Amino acid sequence: MEHHHHHSGNGLTRRGALRSVVTGLAAATAVATISATSTAGEGEEQKSIVDDPKIDLVKGHVQRTSGTLDKNGTLVSEAQRSIPIQGKSQVLVCGGGPAGIAAALAAARAGASVRLIELAGCLGGVWTAGLLTKILDGENKTGIMKELLTAFSQRGSDTAKKSGGSVYDPEIAKAVLEELLTEAKVSILYHTRVVGVITAGRRIAAVLTESKSGRQGWTADTYVDCTGDGDLAAQAGCRFDLGRDADCACQPMSLMALLTGIDFETAVQFKDRNKLFKLMQSVGIKPSYRAPTLRHLHSGIYSLMANHEYGVSAFDADAITQATIRSRREINDIVNGLRKAGSAWSNVALVATAEQIGIREGRRILGRYHISQKDVMAGLRHQEAICRSSFPIDIHGLSAADPAFAHAVEGQSAKPFDIPYPALVAADVDGLLMAGRCISGDFIAHASYRVTGNSVAMGEAAGLAAATSVKLGKAPHELSWASIRSERGAQKDTGDR
């Protein structure tokens, strides 16, 4: 699929995006045309935190916003205000999931000062806040992925050890990730969301965030988008693709859960997805994911993936909320239903549902190489390969009518293929790298490389590239992967050559 439906990050042309930057922090170009007179009197112009020493965020003071509501009550026009720059670092990583932690770690170990901004209250993203419990396509990777699998295995249960760390305990993962990043002197900031980007020409001038500390600005030499959905790149005006076609048909979402009260012998029997599905049907449960997966983690704790929420956009907060409520209700119904199966299931109980529903698909940001279905089917070999994806195309049904998941397209399946470094480099903005599922590729390629083992390898490559970019004073697109690797010296690459 060619880039025939690239969306511009904010519905504006690039020139328009730059123009809106010039008008300062006006809410959006459309809104900025409305009179932005403050409701405060002329003399009561609100001061920024920088100007007003009396504002103390730690004591709960806020930097007030002001503006006007239009007559129809449909638009609010926000007055321009100065936002304090809260921190400067050489590398700024947005998103602390599998890609983000690897990017931050690699950049910090390569000598860069690194700031990592994360929305949740832990590192690990879908591994932890999403309770994924299984790392796919990690076993063929070296570098940070191998290091993490070793740590998850060594500190984990017998199950974790048997799986080589690929089946892990989310709490151990949280602790390991915080230890490693703290040790590498990465500055971590939780409960903070990227909400805007100020660009100057083809570069990012500052990133804006919102948190309990209010609206804040951050600057860096190089930026890495590890948000999963490509939020940073889209805010910066990068073009992107979404979904399978012009209708943006996306893969479904799944809410993970942890269960207890199942004896080990029973669980072993029901590792077979079909058997578990039939058991559920026998007690009148129809799980929305027709290949329900029960996985032993440690002691009496199991993870369950048994639901699909179809046709939900990763960018519709209301739809995601409703999908989460439906999913949680479905998981409770499944657990209560299983309990009715009696005997070995009579004590089954729900321990936790994930804080964050699992989102398989968001924006795919346009990079300097676009991984295509053809590359996947041919088993691409590329001289700038940062790692190799050996996972099948994994398309979970786009609707309840489709199979639960499919590993082939038109009878063709994936061959292991290389992920080239330029697919991690944004095409429309300089000094910006991507890692994780938001890199540049089409719907089919994404269905293979989106799994977290590849996210870590991509994150490590992007972090190393970001640090090298700072060290050599060259933009990421001016560097070849060979030059980045030689800068790292004797250390081997993150792939599986």
MOWO-V666931 format. One line per field, one symbol per residue. ss: DSSP state (2 for helix, 1 for strand, 0 for the rest). psi: psi as a letter, one per 20 degrees, with the letter a starting at -180 (. if undefined). burial: b if it has 16 or more other C-alpha atoms within 10 Angstrom, else e. Layout:
BEGIN
ss=???
psi=???
burial=???
END
This chain:
BEGIN
ss=00000010000002222222220000002222000000000222000000000000222000000011100000011100000011111111110012222222222220000111100000012220000001000000002222222222222002222200001002222222222222200011100011111111001111111110011111111111100000222220000111000000000011001111000222222000222222222200000000001111110011111000100000002222222222222222222222220022200011111000010000111010001022222200000011111000001100000000110010010000111122221100010111000000102222222002222222222222222222220002220022222220000000000
psi=prmilpqqhkjqrgghghhhghjbkqgqgghhiqpkpqiqrgikppqrhghniioohhjjqqoqqraqprhikiqpopqqrpppohqprhpopopkahgghhgggggghjjqpppppqhakrrichhfhikgippqkhhjqabhggggggghggiarhggghjkihorohhggggggggghghjkpoporkpppirppqocjrphqpprqaijbpqqpqrhqqpokigjkgggghijqqrqpahahikprqrqppqqprrkpqggggghjhohhggghgghhjjpnqiojlpppppgqckpqqpojqpoqkppijnhghhghhgggghgggghgghghhhiadiihjpqpgqqqhpqoohpbqoppaipoprhggghilpppikphrppjqrpnoqpirihrqgqqjqpliqrqqpqqoqgiiipphipqjpqqqbijrorrggghigiiqhhhggggggghggggghgggikqqhiiqqhghghhhiciqrriak.
burial=eeeeebbbbbebebeebbebbeeebbbbbeebeeebebeeeeeeebebbeeeeebeeeeeeebeebbbbeeeeeebbbbbbbbeeeebbbbbbbbbbbbbbbbbbbbbbbbbbbbbbbbbebbbbbbbbbbbbbbbbbbbbbbbbbebbbbbbebbbebbbebbbbbbbbeebbebbbeebeebbbbbbbebbbebbbbeebbbbbbbbbeebebbbbbbbbbbbbbbbbbbbbbbbbbbbbbeeeebbbbbbbbbbbbbbbeeeebeebeebeebbbbbeeeebbbbbbbbbbbbbbeebbbbbbbbbbbbbbeeeeebeebbeebbebbbebbbbbbeeeebbebbbbeebbbbbbbbbbbbbbbbbbbbbebbbebbeeeebbbbbbbbbbbbbbbeeeebbebeeeeebbbbbbbbbbbbbbbbbbbbbbbbbbbbbbbbbbbbbbbbbbbbbbbbbbbbbbbbbbeeeebbbebebeebbebeeeeebbbee
END
